[in-house]
Structure formats: structure tokens, C-alpha cells
Amino acid sequence: MKIPQSGFIEILAARCGITASEAERFVHAFKLLVYESLADGHTVELSGFGQFMVSYREARIGVNPRHPEQRITIPKLNTPKFKAGEAFKAAVAIKK
């Protein structure tokens, strides 16, 4: 089952005893903080939950899959990465 962001916000508001508007501002601020921190090269660690980090890939030469004889340059790339913490892994393992 997939919980959309609006459903997540409603659940968060109910559990915290705040309005949906306040919960929405919190979720937006949290996402923005993670985006900005990763863009600045920092790792965001939430103890027990996990780490948000950036995975860096250098530029490299690859092969065009449609034309295997053709070499292409694959540009350098930064991608977001999440590593689950031990408490998160344990919580998910209990549910199964």
C-alpha cells in the first residue's frame, strides 16, 4: 500500500496533535533542509532512522547500447542516496 504525501501529512498531524497546515509546513521544511544539506555536500543523519547522502560518480567512457562499436562520454553525476539505520531495518523486519 502506498501512502501519498497528503495522507502522510494527515497522519502526521493527527499523531502530533497539530493542524494539517502545520504538518505540511514541517514536511516541506524537512525536505528543503535535506535538499540544501546534500547540495552543500553534507550528510544528514537521523540516529536509528538512517542517513541521506550524495553518491558521486566521475565522468567515464561507456558504450552506446544501440551501437556497441560507438563509445560515448557519460558525464559526472551526483545522485541522492539513503542508507537505512539499524532501528529502521529492525522495525521493517518485525512487520514481515
N, C-alpha and C positions, 0 to 999 in steps of 0.2 A: 504494500500500500504506500502510495506517495502522498506526502503532506505538502501542499503548496505553501508558499510564503505567507499568504493571507491566513491560512489555517494555523500555521506555526505562530503567527502573531497573536491570533485569538487565544490559543492555548497558553502562550507566554503571559498574556495579560491576565487571564483567569488565575493562573498559578501564582502570579506575583501580586495580585490584587490591585492592578493598575488599569488604566484605560487602554483600549486598543491603539489609540493615537500615541500614547507614551511608549507602548511596547514597539510600535512601528518605528518611532524615533530611535529607540535603543538599538533595534536590529540594523537600521540604516547607519547609525554611528559606529556600531561594531564592524560592519562590513567595510566602511570607509577607513577605519583605523587599520584593519588588516591590509587593505589595498595600499594605503600610504606607507605602512611599515615595510611591506615587501618591496615596494618600488624604491624605497631608500636603502634596500639591502639588508634589512633586519629580519630576524626570525621571530615569530610570535608564538610563545609557548604558554599553554594553559595547562598547568600541572594536573596530571591524571587524564586530561582530555586529549591533548595532542599538540603537535607543532605545525604551524603554517610556515612554509619556507619557499625559497626560489631555487629551482634547479637550472643550472647554467649549462648550455650546450654550445661548444665552439663551432665555428663555421667548418664545413667539411665538404669533400667531394663525394658525390653519390652517383648512382646510375639511374637514368630515366627508365622506369619500368615499361613504358611503351616502346622504347628504342634502346635495348640493352647496350648497344655499341656507343651510345651517346652518354658522355659524362656531364653532370650538372653540378653547380655550386649550391650547396644548401647553406643558407645564411645562419649566423649565430642566433640563438634563441634562448630566451628566459621564459620558463613556464612555472606556474604555481604548483606547489606540491604539499600534500598533507600527510603527516605520519601520526597514526593513532597512538594514544598513550595506553599504558597498561590497564588503568581503570576502565577506559573506553572498550578495550578489547575484552576485558572480563565481563563487562555488562552485556555486550553483544553475545558472547559465548554462553551466558546463562539463558538467554532468550531462546536459543535454538533447541 
